[in-house]
Amino acid sequence: MSAVVAEFRRNRLSLSYVIVVALLILLVVAGGFLSDRFLTWRNFGNLFQQLVVLGMVSLGQTFVVLLGGIDLAVGSLVSASTVFIAHFLEWRPDLLWLALPLALIAATAIGALNGLLTIVLRVHPLIVTLGMSSIIFGGTLMYNKEPGGSVPRGLADFSYAKLWGIPVTAIVLVAIFALAGLWLQRSRSGRSIYFVGGDREAARLNGLPVNRIVVMAYALSGLCAGLAAIFLTARTGVGDPRIGAALTLQSITPVVVGGTVLAGGRGGVLGTLLGVLLVTMLNNLLNFLNVSSYYQWVIQGLIIIIAVSIHTTKRRQ
């Protein structure tokens, strides 16, 4: 947690942080007026549970965007991982200790492969990860077209467990963000992501293993997608080949809104965490107001465009 606080202190004048915090306050006030259920502790408990999956995927996306890249395979990877976990556990529920590590290893390996392909093929990561997303999605549908599988009772119970009224999964999420912030700010390998994202050629000339750092960042994105899939499978109880489709766009929104620049080299996990909270709270309020999910997609698209425009203007100035 100290790393997240330290990051906030170093960036306390960041316009992105100010805007996100102001919008959060505005949402809380507006929600209190528009719905008598919005400011209830029960709703906030549900909201904290809802942000876990998006938070994990967005954290992974943050590592990649800090390099100046992007990962469009995260949604398909989450879907495929839920299918693997649910069907494996339906077959052998006693092997939970094996199924979850295997899912994480596979997701991390696919993420690392994405990074490796961008280096070997010298193709923009947008194209590589988009192609990988299509491969994963198609392969998953070939295996299973409908939601299926099951999870042990203990895993399902964990996804809804609470400590002092706060979902345990949300506490785990904040702890992971804190560790990620500590690693990015205090370790040499973490700081090297900023260096490579800021100027890849300069990083290479200074002796940094640029290719290894790129592969590491994409591997971390895959690992976070695997963790998100575990949370999602535990909560839904099944593996769904389409459940992660919306996460690709949704994972980019908090990263950009939180101040991480798409060109790389600037940003951090605190901004992403604030962005996740903002997006989740906005969707939560819109659901209370019975706003169609189609309009919610439009709103998220507008948020991305506005956020990128603000950051671009700041850089030109």
Phi, psi and omega in degrees: 000329181298326180294321179294319178296318179298320178297320180297319181295321181289336184240026189295340180263006181298128180299323181299315180296317181299316181296314182296315179297319179297319179292324177298315178298317179298319179295318179298315180295313180296320180297323178296326179281324188275337181214132180282353179261347188294317185268019177277151180296327179298318179293319179294326175297316177295321180297318179296325177291322183291331185277352185297309182297310178299322180298317181294314181294322180292326176298313178298320179296328180299316179302318183288317181294327176300335176275354186087014179253193177201149181236102179267008180263356188297322182297312179294325180293321176297314180301311182298321181293322178295321179296315179299310184298312184294319181285325176297315182287334173293323179287312181223081181297340180283350182256037177302321181297338180263321185297315184293313176299322178298318179298318180293319179296316180296316180295319179295319180295320178294320176298315178298322178298321176302313179297319180296320180294324178296329180280310185292315183275345183055043180249146180302137182302333177301317181288316182298311184288330175294317177296318179296322177301316180296319179297313181296315182297314179297317179296322179295317179292328176296326179281316183204125184267343184236158176302140181194183182085186180199169178229155178296155182300323182297320179292319178296319180296322180298323183294339180249004181292148181229150176232117185056034178083359181253132179304133180300323180297325178291322177296318177299318180300312180297321178297319179294318177299319180297316178296321179295318178296319178298316180295315181296322187268332189250341183259154180294318180294324178293314179294333180294335177297318177297318183296313180295320179293327180287317180201097186297319182292319177296322177297320179295317180294335178272007173089009179284140178284080188303313182299319180295322180293320178298312179299319180299316182296316179290327176295320177296323176298318177295320179298316179295323176296321177295319177296319177300320180296323178296313178300317184291318179295319179297323183282320183271334179082001181219169172253125185240120182292351181242000190292336182266003186304319184284344187290337182298306177293318183298328182285337180280324184303307181296327181296312182290315180298326181283359173103359176283123187280134182297335179285346177096163173089348183220138179133195180171178188283333179296315177300319179296317180298318177296320179296321177297316179297320180295311182296316181295318180293321178297313179297323179298315180293319180296326176294320177297328181272006179060036176278132182301146178298334177297318178292327178296322176296317178300316181297318179297320177298317178296321179299316179299313181299315181295316181296315179296321179297318179297315181294322179296318178297318179298319180294322179293328179286000000 
